[in-house]
């Protein structure tokens, strides 16, 4: 019997074209990370990104309608990976929430291109007209709200001291993380970003827990 009997060549060809399209889309996103990290959004060129991928600018626009669309796709793709890796489960307490932040910082240290891109774009996005302004506003609000909710739950359970400003503590933790990340980006080979963030998280946790406990060793 012919091994090809019963197969649909049109379907197989369609699947192959989808695979090629997905692979090309992934290469475009990777190249965009490098360009946005080096030049920011405004100075990055769709033509140069397309050239690095080995396609025409028209081919790039087949996957992403505009530079704004490409930027949003890069950020959303990165967020999807972070959420799946670090925030897919709700932390049981403040220690687990802080540990997830430390794990994210360590992961960021291993992907300098994406991390530098984040730093550059976050700085640019302070301008309300920037296409990533809404993204960063939502991202910070989501992360801060998530940590705040865990701290408030611990305060209700009696492990976090009564009267603790949980939102302020969450905001400070995220601010310190990003500040250390900026300094790390300047000299990553000489700067222990995760270690310094761990020291701060430990001090913060000891200052708000009833029994003065900090991060586990």
C-alpha positions, -999 to 999 in steps of 0.1 A, spaced: 0 0 0 12 35 -9 25 52 23 11 85 11 -24 71 6 -49 89 28 -27 119 34 -38 153 24 -9 171 7 -26 204 9 -30 201 46 6 190 51 18 219 30 -3 243 50 12 230 83 47 235 68 40 270 58 26 278 93 58 263 108 80 285 86 59 316 94 62 309 132 99 304 129 103 337 110 81 355 134 103 343 163 134 355 145 119 389 139 110 392 176 146 382 186 161 408 162 137 435 175 148 429 211 184 436 200 175 467 181 152 482 208 178 475 234 205 493 214 186 522 199 153 524 217 120 525 199 122 558 180 157 553 166 151 516 156 145 509 120 121 483 105 143 481 75 174 473 96 155 447 116 142 431 84 178 430 70 191 413 101 164 386 98 172 382 61 138 393 47 125 424 30 107 451 50 75 441 32 80 406 45 84 419 80 52 440 76 34 408 66 39 396 102 38 430 120 17 458 106 39 486 120 68 493 143 43 500 171 27 466 165 61 449 166 70 467 199 38 456 216 43 420 203 79 419 217 67 431 251 37 409 253 57 378 242 82 385 269 55 390 295 38 357 285 71 339 292 76 356 326 41 349 337 43 313 328 77 308 344 73 328 376 37 339 383 16 309 370 7 301 406 -4 325 433 23 327 461 12 314 494 28 341 515 51 371 513 82 350 514 71 331 483 62 363 465 96 379 472 113 346 461 95 348 428 108 384 423 143 372 431 140 343 406 129 367 379 159 390 387 182 360 383 166 350 351 169 386 337 206 385 345 209 356 321 192 374 292 210 408 290 195 418 256 159 416 267 167 432 301 185 461 285 156 465 261 132 467 290 154 494 307 155 515 275 119 513 267 107 518 303 126 551 303 112 562 269 77 552 279 74 580 305 61 600 276 23 594 274 24 593 236 49 565 235 34 533 222 46 513 252 33 538 278 1 519 285 19 485 286 44 497 313 16 514 333 -4 482 333 26 460 340 37 479 371 1 482 384 -4 444 380 29 434 397 24 459 426 -12 448 431 -2 412 432 25 417 459 2 440 478 -26 414 479 -2 388 493 11 412 520 -24 422 530 -34 385 533 -4 379 555 -13 409 576 -48 395 581 -33 361 591 -11 378 616 24 372 601 28 408 587 27 436 613 -6 454 617 -7 489 601 19 479 574 15 500 543 14 470 520 12 489 487 41 511 497 62 480 505 53 464 472 61 496 453 95 499 470 104 463 462 96 467 425 114 501 424 146 487 440 145 457 416 144 480 386 170 504 400 194 476 406 187 463 371 197 497 356 230 497 375 236 460 366 231 469 329 261 493 330 286 467 343 270 432 344 302 414 349 310 432 381 276 436 396 256 410 416 221 422 408 203 392 424 225 392 455 218 428 462 181 425 456 181 395 480 197 416 507 171 443 503 142 419 502 155 403 534 157 437 552 122 447 539 107 414 551 123 416 585 109 451 589 73 441 583 70 406 597 57 402 633 85 378 642 112 396 623 118 367 600 134 374 566 142 355 534 153 318 539 189 311 533 
